[in-house]
């Protein structure tokens, strides 16, 4: 159960947020300009998609926590499981921070700001 969740996170979400920065948002804006589209709207749509992915990641973590809780039949979670859940929350928090920092830097002078 845990291994499946970790694989899902690695394949679906971690790589998306791993190298996220204001330069990625600048590239989205630049591509929109080149295509004759509104760069602000393109960045907004892109960021909203990332926010939805964070929400999906959080839901998957909650589902994992519930499944582990059900598996132990009301007993306390083993230390290793609690540590894994805490690490998962840390990765999700890190991804949220990466997004917040990318948006802040993009809008306050990063490459392609505007």
N, C-alpha and C positions, 0 to 999 in steps of 0.2 A: 504494500500500500504506500509506504513512505518512498520507496525507490521510484514507483510510478509517478508520484507527485513531483519528486525532484527532477525527474526526466521531463515532465510536462513544463515545469518552471524553466528549466534550462533551455528547452527547445522553443518555447512559446514567448517567454517574457524576458528572461535575463539578458539575452543577446540584444534585444531591442533597446534596452536601457543602458547597456554596458558602455557604449561610446557616445552616449547622448550628450550633446553640448550645444552652445549657441551656434556653432558652425553648422550643425545639422539643420537647425531652424533657418539659418541663412541660406543654406542650399535649397531648402523647400521654397523659400521666397524667391530666390534667383530663378529656379526652374519655372515658377509661376510667371514671373516677369517675361521670361523668354517665350513662354506659351501665350503671352498676351492676357494673362489672368491677374486677378487682384492678389498681390503677394500677402497682404494682411489676412485675407480670407483663407488663403492656402495654408498659412501657418496656423491659423485658428482651427481649421479642420484637422490638421495634422496633430496638434496638441490635444484636441478633444478625443481623437482616436487613441492617443496614448493614455489619457485619463480613463477611458473605458477599459483599456487593457489592465491598468492598475486595479480597477474595480473587479475585473474578472480574476485577477491574481489573488486579490483579497478574499473573494468568494471561494476560490479553490483552497486557500489556506484554512478558511473557516470549515469547509467541508472535511478537510483532512483532520482538523482538530476534533470535530464531531465523530468522525469514523474511529479515530484512535480512542476517544472517550468511550464509545460503544464497545470497542474491542476489549477494553479492560473491565467491563461490566461493573462500573461504578467505583472501582478501586482507583487509587491515585495513579496517574501516569508514571511509568518508569522514568527515571532520570534521563536516560538517553532520548526518550520521546519528547520530554519537556524541553530538553536542550535543542532538539531538531526543530521544534515549533518556534522556540525563541530565535534560532538562527534564521528561520524562514521569515519571521516578522522583521528581523534586521535587514534582510535582503530587500524586502518590500519597502521598508522605510528608506533604504538607500536609493532605490529606484525612484521613489517619490521626490527625494531630495535632488536627484540628478535632473529630474524634469523641472522642478521649481527653479533651480539654479540656471538651467539652460534658458528658461523663459525670461528670468530676471536679467541675465546677461545679454540676451538677444535684444530685449526692449530698452536696455540702458547702455547701448554702445558697442555691443558685439558685432562681428562681421554680418553685414546685411541688415543691420538694424534699420528700422524705418517703418 
